[in-house]
Amino acid sequence: MIQFFNASVETDNRFLLQDINLKITKGEFVYLIGKTGSGKTTLLRLIYMDLLPKKGNVIVDRFSSSSIRRKQIPLLRRKVGVVFQDFKLLRDRNVFDNVAFALRVVGSPRRKIKSRVLSVLTQVGLHHRRYQMPDKLSGGEQQRIAIARALANEPFILLADEPSGNLDPEASNGILDLLEDINRKGTAILMATHNYNLIQKYPHRTIMLEDGKLNENAKLN
């Protein structure tokens, strides 16, 4: 489903990522760990092709970083949901319209938009908050809305970049419970995190980036 072949990213004569080889299969749940600056966000950007490797290749579904055309990147991104630490919600729109935005930009019919938005809001437990503005929600609720938006186009994988980074322990546990449920229903998860307590509580395959290189046999201290 996702494969890296000796992928490297370089800037200012320094490797951010070097010779990355990685395979993520359908329905997997994988943690990506590493110190700040180790390249976790860079690796995620390679998957949704916000960045292309200087060397090597990244394959996502039927798309290859070595041959993808600019007009194909939006097609790729419909298949890859992305959730950020700082939510990135549209502050001038309510919950329903934040989630609907992901469907409107790809030209989904109005009838489909309404049913799909209500479906994913129910999935994240916030159907009753659909007319609220983001600033009226808690951090945990805002992250759930961000997850709902990422799920709107039914991606095969959800990339979560420190999704619990701005949340208290209770809200963090709630987000992991939700991600576990999403994964059980068939969506793969790749989650970048510093929160080793969550990894120990919700164990899955864990890979580590150290100085831009990948360690597939990561051990938590």
C-alpha positions as CSV (number, residue, x, y, z in Angstrom):
1,M,0.0,0.0,0.0
2,I,2.9,2.4,0.9
3,Q,6.5,1.7,0.1
4,F,9.7,3.7,0.4
5,F,12.7,2.7,-1.6
6,N,16.0,4.3,-0.5
7,A,14.2,7.6,-0.2
8,S,16.3,10.6,0.8
9,V,15.5,14.3,1.4
10,E,18.3,16.8,1.6
11,T,18.3,20.5,2.4
12,D,21.3,22.9,2.8
13,N,23.7,20.0,2.2
14,R,22.2,18.0,5.1
15,F,20.0,14.9,4.9
16,L,16.6,15.3,6.6
17,L,15.9,11.7,5.7
18,Q,18.5,9.2,4.3
19,D,17.9,5.9,2.5
20,I,14.5,5.2,4.0
21,N,13.1,1.8,3.2
22,L,9.6,1.2,4.7
23,K,6.5,-0.8,3.9
24,I,3.1,-0.1,5.4
25,T,0.4,-2.7,4.5
26,K,-3.3,-2.4,4.3
27,G,-5.0,-1.9,7.7
28,E,-1.9,-1.6,9.7
29,F,-1.5,0.7,12.8
30,V,2.1,2.0,13.0
31,Y,3.7,4.5,15.4
32,L,6.5,6.8,14.1
33,I,8.7,8.0,17.0
34,G,11.8,10.1,17.2
35,K,13.2,13.3,18.7
36,T,12.1,16.7,17.5
37,G,13.9,17.4,14.2
38,S,14.4,13.7,13.5
39,G,12.3,13.8,10.3
40,K,8.9,12.5,11.3
41,T,6.9,15.3,9.7
42,T,9.1,15.1,6.6
43,L,8.4,11.4,6.2
44,L,4.6,12.1,6.5
45,R,4.9,14.8,3.8
46,L,6.5,12.3,1.5
47,I,3.4,10.1,1.8
48,Y,0.9,12.8,0.8
49,M,3.5,14.1,-1.7
50,D,3.7,17.6,-0.3
51,L,7.4,16.9,-0.7
52,L,9.2,14.6,-3.2
53,P,12.4,12.7,-2.4
54,K,15.7,14.0,-3.9
55,K,16.8,10.3,-4.2
56,G,14.9,7.1,-4.2
57,N,11.1,6.6,-4.6
58,V,7.9,6.5,-2.6
59,I,4.9,4.5,-3.8
60,V,1.5,5.3,-2.4
61,D,-1.3,3.1,-3.8
62,R,-0.8,3.5,-7.6
63,F,1.1,6.7,-7.4
64,S,4.9,7.0,-7.6
65,S,6.9,10.0,-6.5
66,S,9.2,9.5,-9.5
67,S,6.4,9.9,-12.1
68,I,3.4,11.6,-10.4
69,R,2.2,14.7,-12.2
70,R,1.1,17.8,-10.4
71,K,-2.5,17.4,-11.5
72,Q,-2.5,13.9,-10.0
73,I,-1.6,15.0,-6.5
74,P,-5.1,16.0,-5.5
75,L,-6.3,12.5,-6.5
76,L,-3.6,11.0,-4.3
77,R,-4.7,13.2,-1.3
78,R,-8.3,12.0,-1.5
79,K,-6.9,8.6,-0.5
80,V,-4.7,9.9,2.3
81,G,-6.3,11.6,5.4
82,V,-4.0,14.0,7.4
83,V,-4.5,15.2,11.0
84,F,-2.2,17.8,12.5
85,Q,-1.3,18.7,16.1
86,D,-2.8,22.1,15.8
87,F,-6.1,20.9,14.3
88,K,-6.1,23.4,11.3
89,L,-9.8,24.0,11.5
90,L,-11.4,26.9,9.6
91,R,-12.4,29.3,12.4
92,D,-15.0,31.1,10.4
93,R,-17.1,28.0,9.7
94,N,-19.0,25.7,12.0
95,V,-18.3,22.0,12.6
96,F,-20.5,20.8,9.8
97,D,-18.9,23.1,7.2
98,N,-15.4,22.3,8.4
99,V,-15.9,18.7,7.6
100,A,-18.0,19.4,4.4
101,F,-15.1,21.5,3.1
102,A,-13.1,18.4,2.4
103,L,-15.9,17.0,0.2
104,R,-16.7,20.3,-1.5
105,V,-13.2,20.9,-2.8
106,V,-13.4,17.5,-4.7
107,G,-16.8,18.3,-6.2
108,S,-18.9,15.9,-4.2
109,P,-22.7,16.2,-4.8
110,R,-24.6,18.1,-2.1
111,R,-26.7,15.1,-1.1
112,K,-23.6,13.0,-0.6
113,I,-21.9,15.8,1.4
114,K,-24.7,16.0,3.9
115,S,-25.0,12.2,4.5
116,R,-21.2,11.7,4.6
117,V,-20.6,14.6,7.0
118,L,-23.3,13.4,9.4
119,S,-21.8,9.9,9.2
120,V,-18.3,10.8,10.1
121,L,-19.4,13.2,12.9
122,T,-21.4,10.3,14.3
123,Q,-18.3,8.1,14.1
124,V,-16.2,10.6,16.1
125,G,-19.1,11.2,18.6
126,L,-19.8,14.8,17.7
127,H,-23.0,14.7,15.6
128,H,-24.7,16.8,18.3
129,R,-22.0,19.6,17.9
130,R,-22.4,20.0,14.1
131,Y,-23.6,23.6,14.3
132,Q,-21.0,24.8,16.9
133,M,-18.1,27.0,16.0
134,P,-14.6,25.6,16.6
135,D,-13.7,28.1,19.4
136,K,-16.7,26.7,21.4
137,L,-15.1,23.2,21.5
138,S,-12.5,21.7,23.8
139,G,-9.1,20.7,22.3
140,G,-10.1,17.1,22.3
141,E,-13.4,17.9,20.4
142,Q,-11.5,20.0,17.9
143,Q,-9.1,17.2,17.2
144,R,-12.1,14.8,16.7
145,I,-13.5,17.2,14.1
146,A,-10.1,17.3,12.4
147,I,-10.2,13.5,12.3
148,A,-13.7,13.5,10.9
149,R,-12.6,15.9,8.2
150,A,-9.7,13.6,7.4
151,L,-12.1,10.7,7.1
152,A,-14.6,12.5,4.9
153,N,-13.2,11.2,1.6
154,E,-12.9,7.6,2.9
155,P,-9.0,7.4,2.8
156,F,-7.2,4.1,3.0
157,I,-4.7,5.6,5.5
158,L,-4.9,8.3,8.1
159,L,-1.6,10.2,8.9
160,A,-1.7,11.6,12.4
161,D,1.1,14.1,13.2
162,E,1.3,14.4,17.0
163,P,-2.5,14.3,17.3
164,S,-2.4,14.3,21.1
165,G,0.4,16.9,21.4
166,N,-1.9,19.7,22.6
167,L,-4.2,17.6,24.7
168,D,-4.4,16.5,28.3
169,P,-4.1,12.8,29.2
170,E,-7.8,12.2,29.3
171,A,-8.4,13.7,25.9
172,S,-5.3,12.0,24.5
173,N,-6.7,8.6,25.6
174,G,-10.0,9.5,23.9
175,I,-8.2,10.3,20.6
176,L,-6.4,6.9,20.8
177,D,-9.6,5.1,21.5
178,L,-11.1,6.7,18.4
179,L,-8.0,5.9,16.2
180,E,-8.2,2.3,17.4
181,D,-11.8,2.1,16.4
182,I,-11.1,3.7,13.0
183,N,-8.3,1.2,12.5
184,R,-10.5,-1.8,13.4
185,K,-12.9,-0.7,10.7
186,G,-10.2,-1.1,8.1
187,T,-8.4,2.3,7.8
188,A,-4.6,2.1,8.2
189,I,-3.0,4.5,10.7
190,L,0.5,6.0,10.8
191,M,0.8,8.2,13.9
192,A,3.9,10.3,14.7
193,T,4.1,10.8,18.4
194,H,6.3,11.7,21.4
195,N,3.9,10.2,23.8
196,Y,5.4,6.9,24.9
197,N,2.8,6.4,27.5
198,L,0.1,6.1,24.8
199,I,2.3,3.6,22.8
200,Q,2.6,1.4,25.9
201,K,-1.1,1.6,26.6
202,Y,-2.1,1.0,23.0
203,P,0.7,-1.1,21.6
204,H,1.3,-1.4,17.8
205,R,4.3,-1.7,15.5
206,T,6.7,1.1,16.3
207,I,9.4,2.5,14.0
208,M,11.9,5.2,15.0
209,L,13.7,8.0,13.1
210,E,17.2,8.8,14.4
211,D,19.3,11.5,12.6
212,G,17.2,11.0,9.5
213,K,17.6,7.2,9.4
214,L,14.9,4.6,10.1
215,N,15.2,2.0,12.8
216,E,12.5,-0.7,12.3
217,N,13.3,-2.3,15.7
218,A,12.6,0.6,18.0
219,K,12.7,0.1,21.7
220,L,11.2,2.5,24.2
221,N,13.3,3.6,27.0
